[in-house]
Amino acid sequence: MKIRVGCEFQYEASWPTPAVLQVQPHQEAALRICQEAWELTPTLAQHFYKDMYGNTCQRIVISPGSQLLRYDTTVEVSGQADEVVPEATELPVEALPDDVLIYTLPSRFCLSDELSDMAWQLFGGLEPGWGRVQAICDWVHSNIRFQYGSSNSRTTAADICAQGVGVCRDFAHLGVTFCRALNLPARYVFGYLPDIGVPPSDNPMDFCAWMEVFLGYRWYTFDPRNNQARIGRVLIGRGRDALDVAMVTTYGSPRLVQMKVWADEVMGED
């Protein structure tokens, strides 16, 4: 299956503003890039690097005035839905790989220490393993209402738990937080998610956030926001929380005039 994904940002800047873009598919994602293109108007120098989590990043300096940043790619994916493995088991902390331990700790937006008591009261008595993680997703999906504009860049999982409303970023943060409170390694993930096999949304396409949980010596995808196996996820970035994987990080305050995101199945040869 081929999927066309991408995004466009239009900024107005008063002075040259350094920025880091993270919008390209992750190099370890299970996909093949068929073609990709950048459009930067006016033209800017780009510097590619991989961050400490293996995410693909581009460094630029946004020019004063109007700046268009556009990325477009077509990728080939398996066409299979997210894997569901009910028999996947939890590992005790002492058996976890060294590089996984960081994902058991609290982070800027995932305050697992603050929500620890609540997590153990809700999920501590459940059988460890896949079913307990799914119970966390079910609880977040049922108890948090989705609403655009209901949170901001400083909203934590604890805030969302208290106010009961958020966006997909917040659903993922809360799911990650509950998992970590139970000593389950969990990391925040974001990318493109087309409407394949589900009714199309009336809302404009946007980036999507979900989480990955470490069970039985590997990572599995869970999605507290949509709470169902989906087809066509295109992974962009992984990290402790959204702070590690912002799609655009600017060292200054340019004004975002417009943002567009697309993620659609490519039908036929066009």
KELOPA-455100 format. One record per atom (N, C-alpha, C): z, x negated, y. Coordinates in steps of 0.02 Angstrom, whole numbers, plus 32768, in hexadecimal, padded with zeros to 4 digits. Each point is the difference from the previous one (the first is absolute). Layout:
ZXY/...
//
This chain:
80007FD67FC5/8000802A803B/80007FD4803E/7FD580128031/7FFE7FDA803F/8020802A8037/80267FDE802A/802380208037/7FF37FD88040/7FF080238035/7FF87FE08041/8040800B8028/801E7FCA8017/803E80048026/7FFA7FD4803E/8029800E8031/80017FD7803C/802780218038/7FFE7FDF8039/802680188039/7FE37FE58041/801380208036/7FE97FEB8043/803980098031/800D7FCD8027/803280028035/7FDF7FF18042/801180268034/7FE87FF18044/803C7FF4802C/80027FC5801E/80397FEC802A/7FE87FF58048/80308008802E/7FF87FEB8046/80377FCE800E/7FED7FC38013/80307FCA800B/7FFB7FE78048/803A7FEE801C/80017FE58044/7FF97FB48001/800E7FE07FC8/7FFC7FB77FFC/7FF07FEE7FB7/7FEC7FC37FF2/7FF27FEC7FBA/803F80097FD5/7FF780247FC8/803980137FD6/7FF57FE97FB8/80267FD07FE7/7FFB7FED7FB9/8011803A7FD3/7FDE80047FC8/800B80377FD1/7FF17FEA7FB9/801F80227FD0/7FF27FF67FB9/7FEB80437FE3/7FC780017FDE/7FE7803C7FE0/80097FFC7FB5/801780367FE2/800780037FB7/7FE180427FE9/7FBF7FFF7FF5/7FDB803D7FEF/7FD07FF67FC6/7FFA7FC37FE7/7FD27FF27FC9/8021800A7FBC/7FDA80117FCD/801D80087FBD/80237FC07FE9/8037800A7FDE/80277FC77FE5/7FD67FDC7FCC/80037FBE8001/7FD67FD97FD2/801580087FB7/803E80177FF4/8016800A7FBB/7FF780497FEA/7FE4802A802A/7FF680467FEE/7FCA80057FCA/800680347FD6/7FD1800B7FC9/7FC28022801B/7FD67FDB8022/7FC2801B801C/7FCF7FC7800C/7FC28013800E/7FCC7FD08011/7FE380138044/7FFE7FD0802E/7FE3800D8041/7FB47FFA7FFA/7FDD8036800F/7FB780017FFD/7FE07FE68040/801C80148038/7FE97FE88041/8037800E8033/80037FD78034/8031800B8034/7FE67FE48041/8018801B8038/7FE77FEB8042/8036800A8034/80047FD0802E/802B8005803B/7FD4800D803D/80188029802D/7FE0800A8042/80367FF88035/7FFC7FCA8026/802F7FF38036/7FD97FFE8041/800E8030802C/7FDB8006803F/80318001803B/7FFF7FCD802C/7FD57FC57FFD/80127FD37FC5/7FD37FD17FF1/800A7FD37FC7/803E7FD48009/80267FF97FC9/803C7FD78001/7FFE7FCE7FC6/80227FC8800A/800A7FD17FC8/8034801D7FD0/7FF47FF87FBF/802E80187FCC/80187FC57FD7/803F80047FEC/801D7FCD7FD4/802180237FC6/7FE87FF47FC4/801980207FC4/803A7FD97FE2/803380237FE7/80347FE07FD9/802080337FD1/80257FE67FCF/8027802B7FD2/80497FF68011/802480388008/80477FFB8012/802A7FF17FC1/80427FFF8008/802D7FED7FCA/800080317FC6/7FE4803C800B/7FFC80327FCA/7FBB80047FE1/7FD37FD38017/7FBC7FFF7FE5/7FD280328022/8015801E8038/7FD680308023/7FCB7FDC802A/7FC6801E8006/7FC97FE48027/800880138049/80027FCE802C/800C800C8048/7FCB7FDC8029/7FF4801C803B/7FD27FE28030/80237FF88043/7FFE7FC3801C/801C7FF48042/7FC880018034/800E80238038/7FD080048037/80287FFD8042/7FDC7FFD8037/801D80098042/7FD880368023/801F803A800B/7FDE80398020/7FF07FEE8048/7FC3800D8014/7FE97FEF8044/801A80318033/80097FEB803E/801180308036/7FCA80348007/8014803C8011/7FD080378005/7FFD80287FC0/7FC6801D7FF2/7FF7802A7FC4/7FEC7FD57FC4/8021800C7FC7/7FF27FDA7FC4/7FF9802E7FC4/7FC97FFA7FDB/7FF580277FC4/80097FD37FC3/802980167FD0/800C7FDC7FC2/7FED802F7FC7/7FCD7FEE7FD9/7FE8802D7FCC/7FF57FD97FBF/801B801C7FC9/7FF67FE27FBE/7FE680357FD1/7FCD7FEF7FD9/7FE180307FD3/7FEE7FDD7FBF/8011801E7FC7/7FF07FE27FC0/7FF380357FCC/7FD87FEE7FCE/7FF6802A7FC6/801B7FDA7FC4/802B80217FD9/801F7FE07FC7/7FF280287FC1/80027FDF7FC8/7FF980217FBF/80437FFF7FDE/8018803A7FEC/804180087FDE/7FF580207FBC/803480027FD7/7FF980187FBB/7FEF804A7FFB/801780278030/7FF780487FFC/803680227FD8/80317FD97FE8/8038801B7FD9/803A8011802F/802780327FEC/803B80128027/80377FCC7FF6/80328001802C/803A7FD37FF9/801C80057FB9/80157FC77FE6/801B7FFD7FBC/804480227FFD/800C80277FCD/804080217FF4/801A7FE87FBC/803B7FE08000/801B7FE27FC3/804980167FF8/800C803B7FE5/8045801A7FFC/802F7FD37FD8/7FE57FD77FD4/802C7FD67FD7/80137FBE8023/7FE77FF3803B/80107FC38024/804B7FFD800F/801F7FC77FF4/80487FF98005/80167FD5803B/803E80088015/801D7FD58033/801A7FC07FE0/80007FCA8027/801E7FC17FEA/80427FF68024/80317FE37FDE/803E7FEE8024/7FF07FC98032/80297FFC8033/7FF27FD08036/7FFA7FB97FE5/802A7FEE7FD0/7FFE7FBB7FE6/7FC07FF07FDB/7FD980337FEE/7FC17FF47FDC/7FC38003802E/800A8010803F/7FC78006802E/7FE37FBC8010/7FBE7FFB8007/7FE17FC18016/80197FEC8045/80027FBF800D/801B7FE6803F/7FDD801E803D/7FBD80067FFE/7FDB8016803A/8006804A800D/802180247FD3/800980498007/804280118023/80307FD27FFE/8043800E8019/800180158049/7FD27FE48028/7FFF80118048/7FF6804B800B/7FE080217FD0/7FF280488007/8039802C7FE7/80397FE17FF1/803C80277FF1/802F8003803C/7FF07FDC8037/802D7FF88039/7FEF802F8039/80308010802B/7FF28028803B/7FCF7FDB802E/7FD980268027/7FD37FE28031/800280298040/7FD97FEE8030/8004801D8043/7FFF804C8000/7FD3801F7FD9/7FFA80497FFF/801C80207FC1/800E7FD87FCE/8019801A7FC0/80497FEC7FF7/802D8028801B/80477FF08002/802280177FC0/7FF17FDD7FCA/801A80157FBF/804C7FFA7FFB/801D7FD28027/80497FFB8000/801F803D8022/7FE080198034/801B803A8024/7FF980417FD7/7FCC80047FD7/7FF4803E7FD9/80147FF77FB7/80257FCB7FF1/80127FF27FBA/802980387FE0/803480178022/802A80357FE4/7FD8803F7FF1/7FD58012802E/7FD7803C7FF7/7FD17FF77FC4/7FE17FC57FFA/7FD27FF37FC9/802280067FBD/803C7FE37FFA/802480037FC0/801980467FF0/801280268034/801580457FF4/7FC6802B7FE7/7FC57FF4801D/7FC680297FEE/7FE07FEA7FBE/7FFA7FBF7FF6/7FD77FE77FC9/80257FD27FCF/803E7FEE800F/80247FD17FD5/800C80197FBA/800580417FF7/800E801B7FBF/7FC2800D7FD5/7FC57FF1801B/7FC2800D7FDB/7FF07FC57FD2/7FD9800D7FCD/7FEB7FCC7FD2/7FD57FCC8025/80137FC07FFC/7FD97FCC8023/7FB87FFE7FE6/7FD27FEE802D/7FBB7FF97FEC/7FD1802A802B/7FC5800C7FE5/7FCC80238025/801980448019/802380247FD6/801680438013/802E8000803C/80297FCC8007/802D7FFD803A/7FD97FF38040/7FCE7FD47FFC/7FD67FF3803B/7FDA80408013/7FE780237FCE/7FDD803E800F/802F8034801F/803E80017FEB/8031802D801D/800C7FF0804A/7FFF7FC08011/80067FEB8046/7FC5801B8027/7FC37FF77FE5/7FC580198023/8003804C8008/801680237FCC/800680498003/803080158037/80397FDD8005/803280128032/7FE57FF48047/7FE27FC6800B/7FE57FF18043/7FCA80328012/7FD3800D7FD1/7FC9802F800C/801980468011/803680157FDF/801980448009/802E8007803D/80227FCA8013/803280058035/7FEB7FE58044/7FC87FDE8003/7FE77FE78040/7FBF80258010/7FFD801B803B/7FC580258015/7FD07FD28024/7FC080057FF0/7FCD7FD58020/7FEB801F8042/80027FD78035/7FE980178041/7FEA7FC4802A/7FC280028017/7FE77FCA802B/802A7FFB803F/800C7FC38016/80247FF4803E/804A800B7FFD/801B80087FC4/804880107FFA/802C7FC27FFD/7FE27FC47FFD/80257FC27FFF/7FDC7FCD802A/80207FC58009/7FE07FCC8029/80087FBD7FDC/7FEC7FCB8022/7FFF7FBE7FE1/80457FE47FF2/803580218018/80447FE87FF5/8028802C7FD0/7FE080347FE6/8022802F7FD3/800D7FE17FBC/803E80037FE9/80137FE47FBF/800380367FCA/80087FEB7FC2/8008802F7FC9/803F802B800A/80357FE1801A/803D8026800D/7FF480368034/7FD97FF18034/7FEF80328032/7FDB803B7FE0/7FCF7FF07FD6/7FD880347FE1/802A802B7FD2/802E7FE17FDC/802C80267FD3/802A80318028/80147FEC803C/802A802B802A/7FD780388020/7FC37FF18018/7FDA80328025/7FD4802B7FD4/7FEF7FE87FC3/7FDD802A7FD0/7FB6800A800E/7FE37FD7802A/7FB980078010/7FE47FBB8011/7FC17FF47FED/7FE27FBF800E/7FB77FFF7FEC/7FE27FC48002/7FBB7FF67FEB/80007FD77FC0/7FC57FF17FE5/7FFD7FE17FBE/80247FBC7FFF/7FFE7FDC8037/80267FC18007/804A800C7FF1/801B8036801A/804780107FF8/801080167FB9/7FD380267FE1/800A80147FBB/80057FC27FD4/7FD27FD0800B/80007FC37FD8/80407FD7800D/80157FFB803F/803D7FDB8010/803D801E7FDD/800580417FFF/803A80207FE1/7FFF7FF77FB4/7FC580067FE2/7FFA7FF47FB8/80137FB97FEE/7FE77FD08026/80107FBA7FF5/804B7FF58007/801E801E8032/80477FF7800E/802B80197FC6/7FF2803B7FE7/8026801B7FC8/7FF97FD47FC2/7FC37FE87FF4/7FF67FD47FC6/802A7FC08006/7FFD7FE0803A/80257FC28009/804B800B7FFA/8017803A8017/8048800F7FFC/801680037FB7/7FD1800F7FD3/800F80037FB8/7FEE7FBE7FDD/7FF47FCC8028/7FED7FBE7FE6/7FBB80007FDF/7FD6802E8015/7FBB80037FE8/7FD37FDD8034/7FDC7FCB7FED/7FD37FE08030/7FC980308017/7FF880078041/7FCE802D801C/7FE37FE2803F/7FBF80078009/7FE07FE4803C/7FD480358021/7FFA7FF98041/7FD8802E8029/7FB77FEB7FFC/7FD380317FFB/7FB97FF37FF9/7FDA802F802F/7FC97FE7801C/7FD6802E8025/7FB67FEF7FF5/7FD58032800D/7FB97FF57FF6/7FD9803E8013/7FC580067FE3/7FD4803A800A/8006802E7FC3/80018041800B/800580307FC9/7FD0803A800D/7FC680017FDF/7FD08037800A/801880407FDE/7FE480378016/801180417FE3/7FD2800E7FC4/800E7FDD7FC8/7FD980087FC3/802A80257FCD/7FE780387FE7/802480277FCE/8037802B801D/800380058042/8031802A8022/7FDD80268038/801C80398016/7FE180248038/7FFF7FD3803E/7FC87FFE8024/7FFC7FD7803C/803180198036/801D7FD18024/803080128034/7FDC80148040/801F802D8026/7FE480138041/80107FCD8036/802F7FD37FF1/80147FCE8031/7FD17FC47FFE/7FFA7FDC8038/7FD67FC58001/80187FCD7FCD/7FD27FDA7FE2/80127FCC7FD1/802B7FCB8022/80307FE57FDA/802E7FCD801A/800E7FCE7FC9/801F7FC98010/80197FD37FCD/803680257FD8/800B7FEA7FC3/803280207FD5/80317FCC7FE7/804080147FF9/80347FD37FE7/801C801D7FBF/800E7FD37FD0/802180137FC2/802E7FC77FEB/80157FFE7FC3/802C7FC97FEB/7FED7FE97FBA/80167FC37FEF/7FF97FE57FBD/80457FEE7FE7/800E80127FC1/80427FF57FE2/7FF77FD47FC2/802D7FD07FF8/7FFB7FD17FC8/8025801C7FC3/7FDA80107FCC/801B801A7FC1/7FDF7FDA7FC7/80287FEC7FCE/7FE47FE17FC5/7FD37FC4800E/80147FD5802D/7FDD7FC1800F/7FBF80088027/7FF5803A8021/7FC48007802A/800D80368035/7FD380028030/8005802F8038/7FD8803F7FF1/801C803A8012/7FDE80407FF9/7FFF80248043/7FCB80288009/7FF78027803E/802680427FFC/8025800F8035/802080418009/7FF380178048/7FFA8041800A/7FEC801A8041/802D803C8013/80397FF28021/802D80378012/7FE08034802E/7FD17FEC8029/7FE18030802F/7FD480327FDB/7FD17FE97FD7/7FD2802D7FDD/801D80157FBC/80287FD57FE2/8023800E7FC1/7FD280167FC8/7FC77FDF7FFA/7FD3800D7FC9/7FD37FC37FF7/7FE77FF77FC3/7FD17FC97FF3/7FC0800E8026/7FE77FCE8023/7FC480078029/7FCA7FCF7FEB/7FC380108012/7FC67FD77FF0/7FE87FDC803F/7FEF7FC07FFA/7FDE7FDE8036/802B7FDC8033/803F7FF27FF0/80297FD9802F/7FE07FBC800D/7FFE7FEC803F/7FE87FBE8013/80397FDC8022/80207FD37FDC/803A7FDC8019/7FED7FD08039/802780028036/7FF97FD08036/80397FCE8000/803E80188003/80377FD28007/803E80157FDB/80287FCE7FEC/8041800A7FE0/80347FD88026/803E801A8001/80367FDC8020/804380227FF4/80337FE78023/8042801E7FF8/80028045801F/7FDF80098039/7FFA80418020/7FC67FFB8031/7FF88033802B/7FC58003802C/7FFE7FC78033/80397FE1800D/80007FC8802F/7FD57FC67FE6/7FFE7FF77FBF/7FD97FCA7FE2/7FB6800E7FFD/7FED803F8004/7FB980127FF5/7FE680308035/800D7FF0803F/7FE380288036/7FB57FF58002/7FD880368009/7FB87FF68002/7FEA7FD8803D/802480088038/7FF37FD7803C/80437FEA801D/80097FC08008/803A7FE48023/7FE87FDE803F/80178017803A/7FEA7FE3803F/803A7FDC8023/7FF17FC7801D/80317FD88025/7FF6800E804A/8012803D8013/7FF4801A8043/7FFC804C7FF9/7FE880218033/800080498000/7FBD801D8016/7FCA7FF37FDB/7FC280228010/8006804A7FF1/7FDA80298022/800380487FF6/7FCF80157FCA/801980227FCC/7FD580197FCC/7FDF80408018/7FBF7FFF800B/7FDB80398019/7FEE80307FC8/7FEC7FE37FC7/7FE9802B7FC9/80037FD97FBF/800F80247FC9/7FFF7FE37FBD/7FDD80307FD1/7FD47FE57FD6/7FDE80277FCC/80097FDD7FBD/800680287FCB/80047FE67FBC/7FD2802A7FD5/7FDD7FDF7FD1/7FD780267FD1/800A7FE67FB9/7FFA802E7FD0/80067FEF7FB9/7FDD80387FD9/7FC37FF27FE9/7FD780337FE1/7FDB7FE47FC4/7FF8802A7FCD/7FD87FEC7FC7/7FB77FFB8014/7FDE7FCB7FE8/7FB97FF7800D/7FDA80247FC9/7FD880308014/7FDB80287FD0/7FB87FE57FFC/7FE77FF77FC3/7FBB7FE87FF7/7FFA7FB88017/7FC67FEF801B/7FF27FBA8015/800F7FF38049/800D80368027/80097FF78048/80497FFB8011/
//
